[in-house]
Amino acid sequence: MPSDETNDVSETQAMHDWGVLHRLLDQDDQRPWSVDELVRDRAGAQTDRNDMLDAIARLVGMGLVHRTADDLVFPTRAALYLDQIVA
């Protein structure tokens, strides 16, 4: 894969990751979200279900999101702290 394509993929993944994290960190709406709710909520953001599942998996792997056995997702303490120091 050429470098330009790799950069495009990385930028797209980062956009999806940030979209999920931003939604989970929204001060006016902090709560556990179901994966299906996030998919529906982000439907107009040029994303599909697989993009959302991949973004959630990446965020879980980075330690920024918890995903429960019943498919609820919410930010970790690390994500909440990051949000406080960046804001």
VEXLO-631775 format. One line per 3 residues: number of its first residue (from 1); for each residue x, y, z of N, C-alpha, C. Coordinates in steps of 0.1 Angstrom, whole numbers, plus 5000, padded with zeros to 4 digits. Each point is the difference from the previous one (the first is absolute). Layout:
NUM	X Y Z X Y Z X Y Z | ...
***
This chain:
1	5008 4988 5000 4992 5012 5000 5009 5012 5000 | 4998 5009 4991 5008 5013 4999 4998 5008 5012 | 5010 5009 5003 5000 5008 5012 4987 5009 5001
4	4996 5006 4988 4989 5009 5000 4987 4992 5005 | 4999 4988 4995 4988 4992 5004 5000 4996 5014 | 5012 4997 5006 5002 4997 5014 4996 5012 5008
7	5004 5012 4996 4997 5012 5007 4985 5003 5000 | 4993 4998 4988 4986 5001 4999 4992 4991 5010 | 5005 4987 5000 4994 4990 5009 5001 5005 5015
10	5012 5004 5003 5003 5004 5014 4992 5012 5004 | 4999 5010 4991 4991 5012 5003 4986 4996 5001 | 4995 4991 4992 4986 4996 5001 4997 4992 5013
13	5010 4992 5003 4998 4992 5013 5000 5010 5012 | 5009 5010 5000 5001 5010 5010 4987 5008 5001 | 4994 5003 4989 4988 5007 4999 4989 4992 5007
16	4999 4987 4997 4990 4992 5006 5002 4998 5015 | 5013 4998 5004 5003 4999 5014 4996 5012 5008 | 5004 5012 4994 4997 5012 5007 4985 5003 5001
19	4992 4996 4989 4986 5001 5000 4993 4992 5011 | 5005 4988 5002 4994 4992 5011 5004 5006 5014 | 5013 5003 5001 5005 5005 5013 4993 5013 5004
22	4999 5009 4990 4993 5013 5002 4986 4998 5005 | 4993 4991 4994 4986 4997 5003 4999 4995 5015 | 5009 4991 5003 5000 4994 5014 5004 5010 5010
25	5008 5010 4997 5005 5010 5009 4991 5013 5001 | 4989 5000 4992 4991 5012 5000 4995 5002 5014 | 5003 5012 5006 4997 5003 5013 4984 5000 5003
28	4993 5003 4989 4985 5001 5001 4994 4986 4999 | 5007 4990 4996 4994 4987 4998 5009 4989 5003 | 5007 5001 5012 5009 4989 5004 4991 4989 5006
31	5001 4988 4994 4993 4988 5004 5006 4988 4993 | 4997 4989 5004 5004 4988 4992 4991 5001 4987 | 5006 4997 4989 4993 4999 4987 5001 4986 4996
34	4989 4995 4993 5001 4987 4994 5008 5002 4987 | 5006 4990 4995 5007 5000 4987 4990 5004 4989 | 4988 4995 5000 4990 5003 4990 4996 5015 5001
37	4999 5006 5012 4997 5014 5001 5011 5008 4994 | 5012 4997 5002 5011 5007 4994 5000 4999 4985 | 4997 4988 4995 5000 4998 4985 4989 5009 4995
40	4988 5001 5006 4989 5008 4995 5004 5015 5001 | 5006 5004 5011 5003 5014 5003 5010 5005 4990 | 5010 4991 4995 5010 5004 4991 4997 4997 4986
43	4988 4996 4997 4996 4996 4986 5002 5011 4990 | 4998 5012 5004 5002 5011 4990 5014 5005 4999 | 5009 4994 5006 5014 5005 5000 5009 4992 4991
46	4995 4996 4989 5007 4992 4990 5007 4988 5006 | 4992 4992 5007 5005 4989 5007 4990 4988 4999 | 5005 4988 5002 4990 4989 5000 5003 4992 5013
49	4992 4989 5001 5001 4992 5012 5014 4994 5002 | 5006 4995 4990 5014 4995 5001 5010 5010 5004 | 4999 5012 4995 5009 5011 5004 4998 5003 5015
52	4988 5000 5005 4997 5002 5014 5006 4989 5009 | 4998 4988 4996 5005 4988 5007 5015 5000 5001 | 5006 5004 4988 5015 5001 5000 5005 5011 5009
55	4993 5012 5000 5004 5011 5008 4999 4996 5015 | 4989 4994 5004 4998 4996 5014 5011 4990 5004 | 5003 4990 4991 5010 4991 5003 5014 5006 5002
58	5003 5010 4992 5013 5007 5001 5000 5008 5013 | 4989 5007 5004 4999 5007 5012 5001 4991 5012 | 4994 4989 5000 5001 4990 5011 5014 4996 5001
61	5007 4997 4989 5014 4996 5000 5009 5011 5005 | 4997 5012 4999 5008 5011 5005 4997 5003 5014 | 4989 4994 5006 4997 5002 5014 4992 5013 5002
64	4993 5004 4989 4992 5013 5001 4985 4997 5001 | 4996 4988 4997 4986 4996 5001 4998 4986 5006 | 4990 4999 5008 4996 4987 5005 4988 4995 4991
67	5000 4987 4998 4989 4993 4993 4995 4989 5008 | 4988 5000 5004 4995 4989 5009 4995 4988 4992 | 4997 4989 5006 4995 4988 4994 4987 5002 4993
70	4992 5010 5005 4987 5002 4994 5001 5012 4990 | 5012 5003 4995 5002 5010 4989 4997 5014 5004 | 5003 5004 5013 5000 5014 5004 5014 5005 4999
73	5002 5012 4996 5013 5006 5000 5000 5013 5008 | 5011 5003 5007 5001 5013 5007 5015 5003 5002 | 5003 5013 5002 5014 5003 5001 5007 4995 5012
76	5012 4998 5000 5008 4996 5011 5004 5012 5008 | 5006 4998 5012 5005 5012 5008 5010 5007 4992 | 5009 4992 4993 5010 5007 4992 4995 5009 4989
79	4989 4996 4994 4994 5009 4990 4994 5012 5006 | 4993 4998 5012 4994 5012 5007 5011 5009 5004 | 5011 4995 5005 5011 5009 5004 5006 5007 4988
82	5002 4993 4989 5006 5006 4988 4991 5011 4996 | 4987 4998 5000 4990 5010 4996 5001 5013 5009 | 5003 4998 5013 5002 5011 5009 5012 5008 4997
85	5011 4993 4997 5013 5008 4999 5001 5006 4986 | 4993 4995 4990 5000 5005 4987 4991 5012 4998 | 4989 5000 5008 4990 5010 4999 5004 5014 5005
***
